[in-house]
Every structure is written in C-alpha cells, then in structure tokens.
Amino acid sequence: MAIYPPSRRAALRNLSALLAASPLLHPQQDPFRDHTRVPRLDELRNAFDFEPVAHARLSRLAYNYTAYGAESEFTLRRNRDAFDWVQLLPRSPKPSAVDTTIELFGQKLAFPLLLAPSAAHSQLHPEGELATFRGATQAAKTPMIVSNNATYGLDKINAAAKGNLWWQLYPRQSVDDTRAYLDTAQTNGAQAIVVTIDQQSAYYERPFHDHNLTDSRPPRPSNVPNPYRVLQNRNWYIWSYFDQIRPLVKVPLLAKGILTAESALTCIERGLDGIIISNHGGRALDYSPSTLEVLPEIVAAVKGRIPILIDGGFRRGSDILKALALGASAVCLGRVPRWGLAAYGAAGVKGILTLLQQELMFAMAEAGCPTIASINPSIVRIRSPQPTVAPPVLRPPSLTPVRELVNILEFEAMAQSKLPPAVFAAIAGSNRTDLERLTFRSRLMVDTTKLDLTTNLFGESMFAPIVVGPAALQKRFHPEGELAMARGSAAAKAIQIISSQSSYPLDKILAASPGPFWLQSALQELDPPTSGAQALVITLPVNQAIDWPALTRFRRRVAVPIVLKGLLRPADAETAIARGVSGLILSTYGSPLSSIALLPAIVATVQRRIPVLVDGSFRRGTDILKALILGASAVVVTRPPLWGLAAYGAEGVQAVIEMLQSELARNMIMIGAVTPRQLQPDMLRPPLKAAASKSR
Ligand SMILES: Cc1cc2nc3c(=O)[nH]c(=O)nc-3n(C[C@H](O)[C@H](O)[C@H](O)COP(=O)(O)O)c2cc1C
C-alpha cells in the first residue's frame, strides 16, 4: 500500500490534516456535558478521540464498565505509561509502500491486529457483537475474538459478516460444560480458541465511587460466603485443565493472561499453540506489570516456538509497532473497538481500526520497515521508566454510610472531613513511593479454593496477617477512642497493639473488647503490667542508640514475648535476637526512610528465627502482599484504622480492617498463593531500571 503522497499538493494536504489533528488546534470533546456537539466520525483523528464520544453516548454505568481497571488502576495506567518508555528510531531509506500482512496459524491477515475478547457489547450499541464483527470485517477482515460473555450467540455473530472469528472461553470446572461450549464454538466458525486464565478475583472501585456520587448502583456486596468476603468462582483453575480440553479443540488453542516467562513456558509444555500476553487491560491483579514491559523476557524464553500475541493499552499505530519490534507476533485491541462501537456502531469499529492500521503503516514507513518481517528490536530504544502518577482520591459525600466506602484512602478523606485540621494533621498522609515501585509476578492456574490467611505469631493463631498498630490518645479522633478501636479490631478478628499512652485506662479498654491484644510498654517499667497481653511491644526512640542493657533487664522481668518496634539496622536485629527479643516491627515512624525498602535486609539477617513485622504507609491489600512476599510475617496498620475510627467509630475500624483483609485475600488468589507461607520473593519484580535495547 502506498504511504507517501505522489505530489507536493498532496503533501500539503496531508500536512494540513496533521495540523488539524493536533490537540492544540482540535477542540477537545467535553466528556462531562452531554449538550456539547458530538463530532462526526470523519472528524475523529485518532483512537483517543473516540473515547469522549463513547462517553457522551453511554450511560455512566456502561462507560465505567469499559473504562475501569482493578483497585487503584495502577496497572491500567502502567499499560499506557510503558509505551513512553520505548522510543522508535526513525530510519532511512523510507519505503514508498509497506506490506503489513502476516501469517498467523496458517491464515493470512492484512494487519497484525485482532480484536481482544470483551464482554457485553450490547451495553455499547443495540446491535452489540453483530455490529462489532461487521465493522471489524470491513476493516480488512480483522479477526474478532468473541468473548465467552458476549451478548449474542456465536451463530448469530458468525452470520453477521464474512469475516474471521475466534472464540474465548473462561474455564468451566465441568468437562461436559466445557465440551459443550467448545463444540458450539467450533461448529459456529471459531478459527481458534482462546482460554482466559487470569482475573480470578478482581475488584473495581469506579462504579462504587459512582454509587457514592449518584446513587446509581447498589453498594458493594458484603455477604459473600467466604471468611475473607471475596468471590471465589474462578479459584479452582489448574494447568491440567489444558490437558483435558486439548483433545476437544481441533483449531489452534491459546492461553490469555500470560505475564511471565515461566507461564509462557508452561503453555508450551502443555502443547498450546500460542499465548496472549495480557493483564486483562489492568482488570486483574493491580500492580501487575504492564504487558509491554514483560514482552521482551517472554519473547526471549519462548524463542519463536509459538506466536506471542499481546494486548493492553494499545491506542496508536506506533504502539503496535513497538510491540512488534520487541517480538510480538500480533496485537489485540480491547477498549479501542468498544469505543468505536459505542460511538458509531459498526462504522465506528471500522473507522477506529482503519485509523490504527493507517498509523501503523505510517510508523512502519518512518521506521524504515517495508514488511512486518523486517521489524526488529533495532528500531526501538528502551528508556528508564517515568514515575507513575498516584491515582486521584475521590472524596465521598460526608454522609456516605461506612459500608459504601470503596478503599482506604476514602476513609482518610472521610476522617479529614470529620476532624479539625490540626487533629487530622497528626494522622494524615502516606509515603508510598517505594511500595508503588514494586510490581507482581503471579503464578497462574494455582488452585486457591482453600485460601487460608491464618498466621501464627507467638503460638497464637491470627485470622489474617494484619495487626492494628499503637496510637496515643485516641479520644482526639473519636469520643470513644480506644474503646471503639478495641471493639472494631476484635470484630474484625485482628490483634491490636494498645498504646502505653491511651486516653482510657487499660481495664476499661480490655472490658470493651474480648479480642487478643499486645501491649506497648517502656524499657524503664520496673513492673510492666501484662494484663493478659500476648506480647509486649517496646517502641525504640527514633535516631537514638538502643539501650541494650536496659532491654536485657526488662527481658528478665517479663515472661511474655517482647517485640521491638522501630529497629532499622540488620546488625541491631542480630543483637536483638541474641538478647532474647521474640519479634520485630520494622517501623520508620518519625524518619523519612521507607520501611519496605529496609525490609529485605532485615529479613535476610533474621532468617525467620523470629517474626519480622513491618509498618508504614500500608494502604492497600497489594501493599500488604508486597511486604509478605518480601518476608514480613505480618503488617501493622495504624493510620488506616484511625481514619476508620475518626469517621465512623468502632464500625469504621472494623470496616477498614476487613477491607484490607479482603483486598489481601483477593490479591493472594490472583498471585496464586493459598497461604502466606507460599509467598516467594520471586513473586515480585524488581523495580525497573534503564535498559539499553539490543541493536542488531
Ligand atoms: C469492558 C471489558 C470487558 C472485557 N471482557 C473480557 C472477556 O469477556 N474475556 C476476556 O478474556 N477478556 C476480557 N477483557 C479483556 C480484554 O480482552 C483485553 O485483555 C484488554 O481489554 C486489553 O486492554 P485494552 O483494553 O487496553 O486494549 C475485557 C476488557 C474490557 C475493557
């Protein structure tokens, strides 16, 4: 296909079109006012232009369903961020025409592009998948992978156009059900079967935020029949499922949701014909890496044995070219065709795909690549990643009931609205930069139906590895102060550490709650009360030498385990163990250091001889999971329950802790671990460093 205009006039025309498309000159669609003029299809210049039109045409609910990602939407953002880390290097000579065809599973495709499976297209347009398939077929017969959760049957979709159809399956535990699905798909023209194996227990906050704002949706489910209040319908997945279905599939069989070299190799061992690198468009485990950043290591492991498809954040022809340069065989588009469909039906699907196809041709020409086969890593350079931007915190209205808050940061916002500024200042803020740098490396197809977060500390069993930290004078935050904190912690089955500076006397606090507790004490106490505490916690003063002789004397005076809080140096950890300390809480409270960064060194020194706990800015289940992977026995959270306390009293404390427990449980399921003990250091990826691309 010709890329370059044959005449100067055509060149000028193209230049003016380019200028017209510039965001500086092109008025932006205002997605928040439906009376703004919706542009015509031929006025849209790139895929991004379609999203506001889709937004303008859809109900908030339907728009959200397409837009959202899991939890903090970190991975959703990172899918896009990663394209900025890869630069394309313009090359000469530029070919006057490019050939974009590829062969995939013996089939010739005009472009290395497919439609990723995505559910419920009739939410977007009355003709749903029928229109999507028509539009995709009109755009150079782009194959459509029809979702297992499509609104139309495959027979109807197949009849809607003479195009290429693949079909996606969510595993069914019953072989008979699976067989029935696969037979129907293959009878109705599925040219390949894609089995989606990620997203076991995902959770989306955006629609729940909207419920807070608009009363448009019921609150999040609270009575799920699982001790951790998480849905469990996809936990049974196991690799041998592929052995069962392989004989039932006569067409190429692919697995979708691969993010590690290890899972890619397992797919090859299991006889799969291809893989799709995917994090479900940021809709599975949050803080998973972007798909583009894991592509090179998977390509290196697969060594060309099977085709590698990829999806996640592809919006530009240049994005597609980058993935091809890094070794992908083809790219799948999830939200892009959904925007096209919502905006203009079949014509929109065709329109948005055609724009991407044209952009790809242009980018190939600029990179000096006349064919897909000529695209290689020498046309890209990988630069160090840019820091990701923290998600905005939405402020719920001040009367929102406690069970409708959707994440811990909303509790902070709620506490802020309830407290005088000077009081709130004492419990405001987080330092999560180091936590944000870490992304996960999940194990797929691990049966997690018997998920068990129980953790044993000092001979006592805890429901989950989350401990409520000590905080002084809690009456500042709520009239019932420590009494409410004790009740809330006990209701959430969490151990709490009672501060030595409580606003209520200890006997009153203990009378308020039947739950287990640890007690903060001081080295100077000659006769430290234990009052039934399972452990005594000594908080070390910040930036001062540790008084080891005093610790030894204290140790002799008490019979319960002693936990040191605030110790930061591995050498001190060694001394503490030698002096009979039973546990550590790594805490950088009062210092600018981050405890998650110091944790690996302490864990390496302690070697599980005593439990190492950690505190400091743990706000999400994913944060807690990261600490457990790095070897912490449990995480101590202090500000979050105080936010719950300030906002809602005991009920708020309980809700905060239960929210963290549920988030942790969901994330454990998706990382593929049944118990905290199964967590391994290689389940975290190291923070990205600048990497030079290999030039050929
Ligand atoms: C609204 C929506 C619904 C989806 N439904 C499915 C589905 O039913 N099956 C599936 O395997 N993946 C599903 N996905 C994931 C997509 O196949 C694909 O992995 C992802 O959208 C790619 O990222 P992108 O949207 O940034 O292109 C869905 C994605 C979205 C956005």
The ligand as an SDF file (V2000), in Angstrom:
LIG
                    3D

 31 33  0  0  0  0  0  0  0  0999 V2000
  -15.1050   -3.9740   29.1650 C   0  0  0  0  0  0  0  0  0  0  0  0
  -14.1370   -5.1000   29.0030 C   0  0  0  0  0  0  0  0  0  0  0  0
  -14.6140   -6.3870   29.0220 C   0  0  0  0  0  0  0  0  0  0  0  0
  -13.7250   -7.4540   28.8810 C   0  0  0  0  0  0  0  0  0  0  0  0
  -14.2090   -8.7240   28.8300 N   0  0  0  0  0  0  0  0  0  0  0  0
  -13.3540   -9.7560   28.6240 C   0  0  0  0  0  0  0  0  0  0  0  0
  -13.8340  -11.0750   28.4380 C   0  0  0  0  0  0  0  0  0  0  0  0
  -15.0290  -11.3320   28.4650 O   0  0  0  0  0  0  0  0  0  0  0  0
  -12.9280  -12.0640   28.2550 N   0  0  0  0  0  0  0  0  0  0  0  0
  -11.5840  -11.8150   28.2150 C   0  0  0  0  0  0  0  0  0  0  0  0
  -10.7930  -12.7360   28.0520 O   0  0  0  0  0  0  0  0  0  0  0  0
  -11.1030  -10.5760   28.3640 N   0  0  0  0  0  0  0  0  0  0  0  0
  -11.9530   -9.5390   28.5420 C   0  0  0  0  0  0  0  0  0  0  0  0
  -11.4540   -8.2660   28.6310 N   0  0  0  0  0  0  0  0  0  0  0  0
  -10.0080   -8.0340   28.4950 C   0  0  0  0  0  0  0  0  0  0  0  0
   -9.6280   -7.7930   27.0390 C   0  0  0  0  0  0  0  0  0  0  0  0
   -9.7070   -8.9960   26.3120 O   0  0  0  0  0  0  0  0  0  0  0  0
   -8.2070   -7.2940   26.8870 C   0  0  0  0  0  0  0  0  0  0  0  0
   -7.3620   -8.1540   27.5900 O   0  0  0  0  0  0  0  0  0  0  0  0
   -7.9840   -5.8600   27.3830 C   0  0  0  0  0  0  0  0  0  0  0  0
   -9.1260   -5.0820   27.1940 O   0  0  0  0  0  0  0  0  0  0  0  0
   -6.8250   -5.2440   26.6140 C   0  0  0  0  0  0  0  0  0  0  0  0
   -6.5190   -3.9770   27.0700 O   0  0  0  0  0  0  0  0  0  0  0  0
   -7.0310   -2.6460   26.3290 P   0  0  0  0  0  0  0  0  0  0  0  0
   -8.4790   -2.5080   26.6580 O   0  0  0  0  0  0  0  0  0  0  0  0
   -6.2260   -1.5690   26.9440 O   0  0  0  0  0  0  0  0  0  0  0  0
   -6.8050   -2.8070   24.8750 O   0  0  0  0  0  0  0  0  0  0  0  0
  -12.3410   -7.2060   28.7500 C   0  0  0  0  0  0  0  0  0  0  0  0
  -11.8940   -5.8890   28.7480 C   0  0  0  0  0  0  0  0  0  0  0  0
  -12.7630   -4.8490   28.8510 C   0  0  0  0  0  0  0  0  0  0  0  0
  -12.2190   -3.4470   28.8050 C   0  0  0  0  0  0  0  0  0  0  0  0
  1  2  1  0
  2  3  1  0
  2 30  2  0
  3  4  2  0
  4  5  1  0
  4 28  1  0
  5  6  2  0
  6  7  1  0
  6 13  1  0
  7  8  2  0
  7  9  1  0
  9 10  1  0
 10 11  2  0
 10 12  1  0
 12 13  2  0
 13 14  1  0
 14 15  1  0
 14 28  1  0
 15 16  1  0
 16 17  1  0
 16 18  1  0
 18 19  1  0
 18 20  1  0
 20 21  1  0
 20 22  1  0
 22 23  1  0
 23 24  1  0
 24 25  2  0
 24 26  1  0
 24 27  1  0
 28 29  2  0
 29 30  1  0
 30 31  1  0
M  END
$$$$
